[in-house]
Amino acid sequence: MNPTNPSRPTIIGLTGSIGMGKSTVAAMFAAAGVPLFDADAQVRAMQGPGGELVDAIEAAFPGSTNENGVDRDALGQLVFGDRDKLARLEGIVHPAVGAKRGQFLADNKAAELIVFDIPLLFEGDGHKAVDVIVVVSAPAAAQRERVLARPGMTVEKFEHILGLQIPDSQKREGADYIIDTGQSLAQTETQVRALVETLRAQRK
């Protein structure tokens, strides 16, 4: 894709490993006036109370929902380690997210830039749908400290999650731009705003 094509928005693919500060950086892009599509937030809404995917998931995985929508722990236990069940779940969720993303693109077709927040951009095919890849990164020690401070997190869980993700070093190699969050929030926001101005200038 051509990131300087003025006939449509430049699509920024925002990604980063666990604990790197991607959600914080995504909020900074939104604060800078860049429309943000957060796939995880869309999934949470569609799986929440009254969500449009609740009935389909209950039908496929009986006992995985309750009055609050999808019980993520119960669903996780049902699909964990079972590729067929995981594929069935993805067959329900991914098309719905794709439809939301298509609507988001239509709603923001006049924007200069838009951001797709894609946690597993490199692990899946997300990189094929974006013009510019932005990786959020921080020193490993900072990442570890942030993640282990989360409620319910253990060293074993952290190591397991890291094992499922492409290493930060490889993500950095595949990035067009890197946002370093191993510093103050103000410094990180300065990087984000500078990048927004750079990408807007490239469209001129």
C-alpha positions in Angstrom: 0.0 0.0 0.0 1.0 3.6 -0.5 1.1 5.5 2.8 1.0 8.8 0.9 -2.1 8.2 -1.1 -4.2 11.3 -0.5 -7.4 9.6 -1.7 -7.8 7.6 1.5 -6.5 7.6 5.1 -3.0 6.4 5.8 -3.5 3.3 8.0 -1.2 3.0 11.0 -0.8 -0.5 12.5 0.0 -0.1 16.2 1.4 -3.0 18.0 3.6 -4.1 20.9 4.2 -6.9 23.3 2.6 -7.2 26.7 3.4 -4.5 29.1 5.0 -2.2 26.5 2.4 0.6 26.9 0.5 0.1 23.6 -2.9 1.0 25.1 -1.4 4.2 26.5 0.2 5.1 23.2 -3.1 4.3 21.4 -4.9 6.8 23.7 -2.2 9.4 22.8 -2.9 9.0 19.1 -6.6 9.4 19.8 -5.8 12.6 21.8 -3.8 13.9 18.9 -7.0 13.7 16.7 -6.3 10.4 15.0 -9.3 8.0 14.8 -8.6 4.8 16.6 -10.0 1.3 15.9 -9.3 -0.9 19.0 -10.1 -4.5 18.0 -9.9 -5.8 21.5 -12.3 -3.2 22.8 -14.8 -4.1 20.0 -14.5 -7.8 21.0 -15.2 -7.0 24.6 -18.2 -5.0 23.7 -19.6 -7.7 21.4 -19.0 -10.3 24.1 -20.4 -8.1 27.0 -23.9 -7.9 28.4 -26.3 -7.9 25.4 -23.4 -8.2 23.0 -24.1 -9.4 19.5 -21.8 -12.4 19.7 -23.0 -13.8 23.0 -25.7 -16.0 21.6 -23.5 -17.4 18.8 -20.7 -18.2 21.3 -23.1 -19.8 23.8 -24.5 -22.0 21.0 -21.0 -23.1 20.0 -19.7 -23.4 23.5 -22.5 -24.2 25.9 -21.9 -22.8 29.4 -19.5 -20.1 28.3 -21.8 -17.2 29.0 -23.9 -15.8 31.8 -25.9 -12.6 32.6 -22.7 -10.6 32.1 -22.1 -11.9 28.6 -19.2 -14.2 27.7 -17.4 -15.6 30.7 -13.9 -15.2 29.4 -12.4 -17.6 32.0 -14.9 -20.3 31.2 -14.5 -19.8 27.5 -10.8 -19.9 27.8 -10.9 -23.2 29.6 -13.1 -24.6 26.9 -10.9 -23.6 23.9 -7.4 -23.6 25.5 -5.1 -26.0 23.8 -7.8 -27.2 21.3 -7.0 -25.9 17.9 -10.4 -27.0 16.4 -12.4 -25.1 19.1 -10.1 -22.1 18.8 -10.7 -22.0 15.1 -14.4 -22.3 15.7 -14.3 -19.3 18.0 -12.2 -17.3 15.6 -14.7 -18.1 12.9 -17.3 -16.3 15.0 -15.3 -13.4 16.2 -13.0 -12.5 13.3 -15.8 -11.8 10.7 -17.6 -9.7 13.2 -14.5 -7.6 14.0 -13.8 -7.3 10.2 -17.3 -5.9 9.7 -16.8 -3.4 12.5 -13.4 -2.4 11.0 -15.0 -1.9 7.6 -17.7 0.3 9.1 -14.9 2.3 10.9 -13.1 2.8 7.6 -16.3 4.0 6.0 -17.0 6.4 8.8 -13.5 7.9 8.8 -12.8 7.9 5.0 -12.1 11.7 5.1 -9.5 11.4 7.8 -5.8 11.8 7.0 -4.6 9.1 9.4 -6.3 6.3 11.3 -4.9 3.8 13.8 -5.6 0.1 13.9 -4.6 -1.2 17.4 -3.5 -4.7 16.6 -1.9 -6.6 19.5 -0.9 -9.6 17.3 -0.1 -7.7 14.2 3.1 -9.7 13.4 1.7 -13.0 14.7 -1.3 -12.8 12.3 -1.8 -11.1 8.9 -2.5 -7.7 10.3 0.6 -6.2 8.8 -0.9 -6.8 5.3 -3.8 -4.4 6.0 -1.8 -1.4 7.1 0.5 1.2 5.5 2.8 2.0 8.4 3.8 -0.2 11.3 4.4 1.5 14.7 5.9 -0.7 17.4 5.6 0.4 21.1 8.6 -0.8 23.0 10.4 -0.4 26.3 13.4 -2.0 28.0 12.8 -5.6 29.1 13.2 -4.8 32.8 10.5 -2.1 32.6 8.2 -4.5 30.7 8.7 -7.2 33.4 8.0 -4.8 36.2 4.8 -3.5 34.6 3.4 -6.9 33.9 4.2 -8.5 37.2 2.5 -5.6 39.0 -0.9 -6.6 37.4 -3.4 -8.4 39.6 -3.2 -12.1 39.3 -0.1 -12.1 37.2 2.6 -14.6 37.9 6.1 -15.1 36.5 4.9 -18.4 34.9 2.0 -16.6 33.2 4.2 -13.8 32.0 6.8 -16.3 30.6 4.0 -18.2 28.9 2.5 -15.1 27.3 6.0 -14.0 26.1 6.5 -17.4 24.5 3.3 -17.0 22.4 4.4 -13.5 21.1 7.0 -12.7 18.6 10.0 -11.2 20.5 10.2 -7.5 20.9 13.5 -7.4 19.1 11.9 -8.9 16.0 9.0 -6.5 16.2 11.4 -3.6 16.3 13.1 -4.9 13.2 9.8 -5.0 11.4 8.7 -1.5 12.4 8.6 1.6 10.3 8.6 3.6 13.5 9.2 2.8 17.2 7.6 4.6 20.1 9.9 4.2 23.2 7.8 4.1 26.4 10.8 3.5 28.7 10.7 7.2 29.7 8.2 9.7 31.0 4.6 9.9 29.7 5.3 13.5 28.5 8.3 12.3 26.5 6.3 9.4 25.0 3.5 11.8 24.0 6.0 14.1 22.4 7.1 11.2 20.2 3.5 10.4 19.3 2.7 13.9 18.3 5.9 14.3 16.3 5.1 11.1 14.4 1.5 12.2 13.7 2.9 15.4 12.2 5.5 13.5 10.2 2.9 11.1 8.7 0.6 14.0 7.9 3.4 15.8 6.2 4.1 12.8 4.0 0.7 13.1 2.5 1.2 16.6 1.2 
